[in-house]
Amino acid sequence: MALGDGPLRTMELTERVAGHSPRTVYRYATRLTEFGLIDRDEEEGVPSKVVHSLSVPQGRELYELVAAYADVAMERLPGGEIGGAEWGALTLVAELWELGVIDGLNLGPMSLTELARGGHGLSFHQVSRRAGMFAGGGFIREVPGGGRYRRYALTERTRRSMGLIAGIGRWRRRHVVPRGSAGLSAGETAGLMRTALPLIVLPAHAGKSFELRIAPVNERGTSEEPVWGGVAADGSVVNRPAASEAADVAAQGTVVAWVDSVLDGPHNGLEVRGDAALIADCLRHLHASLWRKGNGSAATAAEAVTGGGDGA
């Protein structure tokens, strides 16, 4: 992020990255160079001058994605900058995603005992400690009325972070995984959709139900992942654990089509049977919820994430 405005000499870079020692900045700059995100140019002289810059396109596109997410989802200090605690919170997003805690909470509040039964391999005490960190970061909240056991639910902050997950998936598709791969699995994309959908409210479709099917891309031995949901009487969108007997609409598409729909709005790569307006409104409102500032000025994912879908 420090290199977003242009190349910096090593000393300048250490001064821009507040809260970390020069040695730490050197170490991570080297790692990011190895990952292909930073270009390192050493100019001759005594002493020699090392200039760091974002690589193009990998580093520049990842910078633009994180900057777009920060613009709509992260708090700024009075001077306009984003503090270290906010950047550090991205680590919590990663851990929530990797541990599968998000999947467990998608169908409703859970106690620590229930969360500890997940497939993450953590003990109850490890889960309890992490729950405190997640709650402190604003990614889960305690639900009142749970009796003697604390129960936790996802927050809007976690749901909005799915825009970042989708953007990283598309970035991986373009620059990390073999050509023709999707960047996210069908299961991961289904989890992303389940987490993000409750952000939206569709009063015009109250009482309707839907089924989304996410087809894998080059994942042998795997099948489509379903996402079932509906619109409650007050218009809120809710996840459901099983299919409705007669869904008002069913939409099917590959991981690529669904991720691009989250980032760019409704995508023509989806096959829709039934109430097409419900799916179109759902995706349009979802895109706005993830990529629109609270003051109403939108940052479209097509511009801010990576320049639109690539049809991979």
C-alpha positions in Angstrom: 0.0 0.0 0.0 2.9 2.4 0.7 4.1 1.9 -2.9 0.7 2.7 -4.4 1.6 6.3 -5.1 4.9 5.4 -6.8 8.4 3.9 -6.4 10.3 4.4 -3.2 13.9 4.0 -2.1 14.4 1.5 0.7 14.8 4.2 3.4 11.7 6.0 2.2 9.8 2.7 2.2 10.7 2.1 5.9 9.5 5.6 6.8 6.2 5.1 5.1 5.4 1.8 6.8 4.7 3.1 10.3 4.9 0.8 13.4 7.4 -1.6 12.0 11.2 -1.7 12.3 13.3 -1.2 9.2 14.5 -4.8 9.5 10.9 -6.0 9.4 10.1 -3.9 6.3 13.3 -5.2 4.6 12.2 -8.8 5.3 8.7 -8.4 4.0 9.8 -6.4 0.9 12.0 -9.3 0.0 9.2 -11.8 0.4 6.8 -9.7 -1.7 9.6 -9.4 -4.4 9.8 -13.2 -4.4 6.0 -13.5 -4.7 6.2 -11.2 -7.8 4.3 -8.3 -6.2 7.2 -5.9 -6.0 10.0 -5.1 -8.5 13.4 -4.3 -7.0 15.7 -2.1 -9.1 19.3 -1.6 -7.9 21.0 1.5 -9.4 24.7 1.6 -9.5 26.7 3.9 -7.3 28.5 4.2 -4.0 26.4 3.4 -2.1 24.1 1.7 -4.5 20.4 2.8 -4.5 17.6 0.3 -4.3 14.2 1.4 -5.6 11.0 -0.6 -4.9 7.9 -0.4 -7.0 4.7 -2.4 -7.5 4.9 -5.0 -10.3 2.6 -4.7 -13.2 0.0 -6.1 -13.4 0.2 -8.4 -10.3 1.2 -5.9 -7.7 -0.7 -3.0 -9.1 -4.0 -5.0 -9.3 -3.7 -6.3 -5.8 -3.1 -2.8 -4.5 -6.1 -1.5 -6.4 -8.3 -4.3 -4.9 -7.2 -3.6 -1.3 -7.5 0.2 -1.8 -11.1 -0.2 -3.1 -12.0 -2.5 -0.1 -10.4 -0.1 2.3 -12.3 2.8 0.8 -15.7 1.3 1.5 -15.1 -1.0 4.5 -12.3 0.3 6.7 -12.2 3.2 9.3 -9.9 6.1 8.7 -8.0 8.2 11.3 -8.8 12.0 11.6 -5.9 12.7 9.1 -7.5 10.4 6.5 -5.0 7.5 6.8 -5.9 4.0 7.8 -4.3 2.9 11.1 -2.3 -0.2 11.8 -5.1 -1.8 13.8 -7.4 -1.7 10.7 -4.8 -3.3 8.5 -4.1 -5.9 11.2 -7.8 -6.8 11.2 -7.3 -8.3 7.7 -5.5 -11.1 9.4 -8.7 -11.9 11.3 -10.6 -12.0 8.1 -8.1 -14.5 6.7 -8.3 -16.7 9.9 -12.1 -16.6 10.0 -12.2 -17.8 6.4 -9.5 -20.5 6.7 -10.9 -22.0 9.9 -14.4 -22.4 8.5 -15.9 -20.4 11.3 -17.9 -18.3 8.8 -19.5 -21.5 7.3 -20.6 -22.6 10.8 -22.3 -19.3 11.5 -24.0 -18.8 8.2 -27.1 -20.7 9.3 -27.5 -19.0 12.6 -25.8 -18.2 16.0 -23.6 -20.9 17.6 -22.1 -21.4 21.0 -18.4 -21.9 21.6 -18.9 -25.6 22.1 -20.7 -25.8 18.7 -17.9 -23.8 17.0 -15.3 -26.1 18.6 -16.8 -29.1 16.8 -15.8 -27.8 13.4 -13.2 -29.5 11.2 -10.5 -27.0 12.0 -8.8 -29.2 14.6 -8.7 -26.5 17.4 -9.5 -27.2 21.0 -12.3 -25.5 22.9 -9.9 -23.1 24.6 -8.2 -22.2 21.3 -11.7 -21.5 19.8 -12.6 -19.4 22.8 -9.5 -17.3 22.6 -10.0 -16.7 18.9 -13.7 -15.9 19.4 -12.5 -13.1 21.8 -10.2 -11.8 19.0 -12.9 -12.0 16.4 -15.4 -10.2 18.6 -12.8 -7.5 19.5 -12.2 -6.9 15.8 -15.9 -6.6 15.1 -16.3 -9.7 13.0 -18.6 -11.7 15.3 -20.9 -10.5 18.0 -22.5 -12.1 21.1 -26.2 -12.7 20.7 -28.4 -11.9 23.7 -30.8 -14.4 25.1 -28.6 -17.4 24.7 -29.2 -18.7 28.2 -26.1 -19.9 30.2 -24.1 -20.3 27.0 -22.7 -17.5 24.9 -23.8 -17.6 21.3 -22.2 -15.7 18.5 -23.3 -14.4 15.1 -21.6 -12.9 12.1 -21.5 -9.1 11.8 -22.0 -6.9 8.8 -18.2 -6.2 8.8 -17.6 -9.9 8.1 -20.2 -10.1 5.4 -18.8 -7.0 3.7 -15.3 -8.6 3.7 -16.6 -11.1 1.1 -16.0 -8.5 -1.5 -12.4 -8.7 -0.7 -12.4 -12.5 -0.8 -14.1 -12.5 -4.2 -11.5 -9.9 -5.5 -8.6 -12.1 -4.2 -10.2 -15.1 -6.0 -10.3 -13.3 -9.3 -6.8 -11.9 -8.7 -5.6 -15.5 -8.1 -7.4 -16.6 -11.2 -5.4 -14.1 -13.3 -2.0 -14.3 -11.7 -1.5 -17.4 -9.4 -3.3 -20.5 -10.5 -2.9 -22.3 -13.9 -4.8 -20.7 -16.8 -8.4 -22.0 -16.9 -8.6 -22.4 -13.1 -11.0 -20.4 -11.1 -9.1 -19.0 -8.2 -11.7 -20.2 -5.7 -13.3 -23.6 -5.4 -17.0 -24.1 -5.8 -17.4 -24.7 -2.1 -15.5 -21.5 -1.3 -17.7 -19.6 -3.7 -20.9 -21.0 -2.1 -19.6 -20.0 1.3 -18.9 -16.5 0.0 -22.5 -16.2 -1.4 -24.1 -17.5 1.8 -22.1 -15.0 3.9 -22.8 -12.0 1.7 -26.4 -12.5 0.8 -27.9 -11.4 4.2 -26.5 -7.9 3.6 -29.4 -7.2 1.2 -33.1 -6.4 1.6 -35.6 -7.1 -1.2 -39.1 -6.0 0.0 -40.4 -6.3 -3.6 -39.7 -10.1 -3.5 -40.9 -10.9 0.0 -42.0 -14.5 0.5 -40.0 -15.8 -2.5 -37.3 -18.5 -2.5 -34.2 -19.2 -4.6 -31.6 -21.8 -5.4 -28.1 -21.0 -6.6 -25.9 -23.6 -8.1 -22.1 -23.1 -8.4 -20.3 -25.3 -10.9 -16.6 -26.0 -10.4 -14.0 -25.1 -13.0 -11.4 -27.8 -13.7 -12.2 -29.5 -10.4 -12.3 -33.2 -11.1 -14.5 -35.4 -9.0 -16.5 -32.5 -7.6 -20.1 -31.5 -8.2 -22.1 -28.3 -8.1 -22.4 -26.6 -4.7 -26.0 -25.4 -3.9 -26.9 -22.3 -2.0 -30.5 -22.1 -0.8 -32.2 -19.0 0.5 -35.3 -16.9 0.5 -36.7 -13.5 1.2 -38.5 -13.0 4.5 -41.7 -11.0 5.0 -39.7 -7.9 5.9 -37.6 -8.3 2.7 -34.5 -9.5 4.4 -32.6 -12.3 2.6 -31.9 -15.4 4.7 -30.0 -18.6 4.2 -31.8 -21.9 4.4 -30.4 -25.3 5.2 -32.3 -27.2 2.5 -34.1 -26.6 -0.8 -37.6 -25.3 -0.9 -40.2 -27.6 -2.5 -40.8 -25.1 -5.3 -38.2 -22.3 -5.6 -39.3 -19.2 -7.5 -36.0 -19.1 -9.4 -32.9 -21.3 -9.9 -29.7 -19.9 -11.2 -26.6 -21.9 -12.3 -23.2 -20.8 -13.3 -19.5 -21.5 -12.9 -17.3 -20.1 -10.1 -16.0 -17.5 -12.6 -19.6 -16.3 -13.4 -20.6 -16.0 -9.8 -17.4 -14.2 -8.7 -17.7 -11.8 -11.5 -21.3 -11.2 -10.6 -20.3 -10.3 -7.1 -17.6 -7.9 -8.3 -19.3 -6.4 -11.3 -23.0 -6.9 -10.9 -25.4 -9.3 -12.7 -23.4 -11.5 -15.2 -24.7 -12.9 -18.4 -22.7 -16.1 -17.8 -25.5 -17.3 -15.5 -28.4 -19.6 -16.6 -31.6 -18.6 -14.9 -34.9 -20.5 -14.8 -37.9 -18.8 -13.2 -38.1 -15.4 -11.7 -35.1 -13.7 -13.4 -35.9 -10.4 -11.8 -35.3 -11.8 -8.4 -31.8 -13.0 -9.3 -31.0 -9.7 -11.1 -32.2 -7.6 -8.1 -30.4 -9.9 -5.7 -27.0 -9.5 -7.5 -27.4 -5.8 -8.2 -28.2 -5.0 -4.5 -25.4 -7.4 -3.4 -22.8 -5.6 -5.5 -24.0 -2.2 -4.1 -23.8 -3.5 -0.5 -20.2 -4.6 -1.0 -18.8 -1.8 -3.0 -20.8 1.3 -2.1 -19.7 3.8 0.5 -22.1 4.8 3.2 -22.4 8.3 1.8 -23.8 6.9 -1.5 -20.8 7.3 -3.8 -20.1 4.0 -5.5 -16.7 2.4 -6.3 -17.5 -0.1 -8.9 -15.6 -3.4 -8.6 -15.1 -3.5 -12.3 -12.9 -0.4 -12.1 -11.5 -0.8 -8.5 -10.8 -4.5 -8.4 -9.1 -5.6 -11.6 -10.7 -4.0 -14.6 -13.7 -6.2 -15.3 -14.2 -9.9 -16.0 -11.8 -11.7 -18.2 -14.0 -14.6 -19.4 -11.6 -17.2 -18.1 
